[in-house]
Amino acid sequence: MVMPPLSMVGPWRATPRCLQNLGSDSVALTSPHDVIDNVTGTAPPDFASPKASDLVFAALIGGVAGAALAARSNRVAAALSMMGGATLLAAAKAVARARRRGVEIQPLWYRILSTGALVAPLGWLAGKTTSAGPTQIGTATGLLAGLLGVRPQKVILGPLVGAAVGWGLAARGRTPSPAVVATVTLVIYRMLSAAVFRDAQVTLLAVRAKVADLPFVVPLEARSRYVGVDYVRSLAGVLGGTYVRDAGDAGIVASLDHLAGPDFDPGAVASQVREFYEHTTRFALDIVPEWRTWIRPGYLLYSSLVARPLGQANLPMNQRQAQRGVRSRIDTIDVDRDEIIDIRGWIRSFAATGEPIYVGIYTTYRHEDRGYVSVGFPLPQSSFTATLTPRARAGGGLVLTSRSALPHPGHYLTFIEPASRELTTLGVPGFKEELDVYVADGELRADHAFWLFGLPFLVLRYRIRRKPVPDHATEAEPPA
């Protein structure tokens, strides 16, 4: 059954016209885990028919691999190996494309075959340019494969498989070809990895989907390479709404009542917790980051090369950075000028420098008698969304989590087509988070925990204190 467009509450409020007009006829979904290529108005891309260019490219890869694998043979054998590799991979490509349905990715067997072919010339090149033996080449190939798999467990598995393959081939008495070592290593690693790590870490959910068909996605992107603390102001200029910078008494949600459901009764929430969510600007935050050691090198690289130049998701690495202080504000947009907030952007930055930490667009919606919170983090021409389900906590606290068996909670990376506003969305089930807001010893606290591939890597601990009462109100800015 096709999931109908859902009525939004809170920031979208029954999907304002500005967002309805951004959608287009496209893919409809039954859940974020299923893609149905029913298309209204336009035909889906033809994934089934192999194009001549695809077959030629596959034949080229296969031919180069065949030549590399037979590099130690005579010219006739090398030529036959090259032709055999080209024919095999082109035929495999044609079969894979013929059996492919809708937006499915290539079948696993073809991906293993093609990556094995791709690594053969790399192994040959390593043998020509270095003095590395079979064990070293196998280990290096396994390490490369593990790194491409991203998951830490795969990074460990790859070199172990490579070393074993290289040692095993060398133990046969005759020194194996470096290309053979590399290819066998990658093929065995991919097969073993597929058997051990059966849960997908990234899944394609939708191609050319309408905004209304993906209620768990916040379809708001950055229109430049830098997001920054003025993102909501620029968004107001695009939408033509009334913009308020640092709204005087705004919350990241309009009301916790929008989140009511079988696992959450808003009436049981402590008054301080409710006030924090519904009147966030009344509070200031102090943050203490607790990073796991294994993630630190990767995060330092990410922070330097991605987060800071992007002006988004730039978390403090240590307590020294956090002690610069955090400035928190909520910018709002009234799209249809009815004096009701349509878009809420929670902007956190370092107090000492003004450098952005987070720029998030907070929304709520309901589906099947449950309320959800979706937070969109704008990226260039795309958005990363965290959709969280509420859960009651003992003592009147509130937990928002993506660690749920329900279909909607999770993390989604979405590309937004500029002209049609169609969405292509990837689910990222390998990423999880949980925000726990509670009262301890009369003080409001929050613990924000993150997991990657099942491994905990960060907890942000917040102390939340009430700000002094402001002596003036914030004025709205007219449409840009």
C-alpha positions, 0 to 999 in steps of 0.5 A: 500500500502506498503511504499517503502524504501526511499532515505535518504539525509544528514547524510544517503545520499541514505542509505549507504551500511553499513546501507543497509547491516544491514537490513533484510527482515521483516515487511513492514509499510504503516505509523508509525501508521500501522503495516502490517505483510507481511513478506518476507523470514521469517514467523511472530511469531505465536501470534494466537495459544495459547501455553500450557504454556500460558494456564497453566500460565493463569490458575495458575493466575486465580486459585490463584485469585479464592482462594484469593477471597474466602479466607473467605469461607469454604474449599469446596467453596474456592476449587470451587472458585479456580477451577472456576478462573483457568478455567475462565482465561485459557478459556479467554486466549485461546479466546484472543489468537485466536482472536489476529491478527499479532503483536496486543497486548492482547485485552483490556477486557483480560488485565482488567480481568487478572490484576484484577486477579493478584491484588486479592492475593495482596489484600488478603496479605494486609488484612493479614499483615495490619489492613487497612480497605476497603477504605485504601486498595482501595486507595492503589490499585488505587494508584498502578494502577495509578502509573503503568499508568504513566500519571499524570492524571491517578495517580490522578484518581487511588486513587480517584476510589479506595477510592470510591470503598472501601467506597462503598463496606464497606457501604453495612454493611458487611466488604468486603474481601480485595481481593474483594476490590482490584479486584473491584477497579482495574477492575473499574479503568481500565474500567474508564481509558480506557473510559476517556483516549482513546489516547494511550501513547505507541503503537507497530509500528513494529516487525522485521522491516527493516531499510529502512522501518522505515525512521523516526528511527535512527537505531544506538545503544550503544553497552555497558551500557554507552553511553558517549562523545566517542560514535561516536568514538566507532561507527566509529570503528564498521562501519570502517569509517573515524572519526573526533573528534570536526569537525572544521566547521560542522553543525547538518544538511548538508543543510537546503535545505534538509528540504524544503516542503509545510510548510517550505521555506529554503530561508526565514530563517534568515542567522544567523539561517541557519548558526547555523544549517549548521555550528553549531560548530561555536557557543557556547551555554549557557543554562537556564533550566526551570522545572515545579514543578510537574516533579522535584521529578521524574526527580531527581530520573531518573537523579540519577538512569538512566541518569548519570550512562548511560551517556545520556540525563542528563539535568541540574536540575537548574541554578546552574548546568547550570552555570558549562557551556556547551561544544558543539562539533560535531563528524563526520564519513565518512563511505564510505571515499568519503570525504562527512559526513555520520554521525553527532553526536552532543555531549553536556557536562558540561564544568567543568566536561566533564560529558555528557548531550546529545549524539545525532545523527542528520539525515535528510530524505525526504518523499512525498516532505517534509523534516524531521529531525530525532535525534537518542539518542543511548541507550544500544542495542536500540535507542530513536528517535525524528523525527521533522518536520520543520515549518517557524517562523515569522522573519526568525526563524525555528521551529522543532516540533513533535507536528504535524498531519503528520504521521512521526513526533514523538518519537520512542523507538527502540530495535535493534537485534544485529545479524540481525539488525531488528528493533522492534519499539514503538511509544511514542505519549505521549511525545512531543517537539518543538525547536524554533530557532530565532533572538531577538535583533540581538542575536541568541536564542532558546527555547526547550520545552517538554510535557509529556501526554499533560502537559508542564514539561520543557523549555530549553532556549539557548543563542547562541553566536559565538565562537572565530575563531580557529587558527588550523584545526581539523585533521581526524582520520583513521578508527579504 
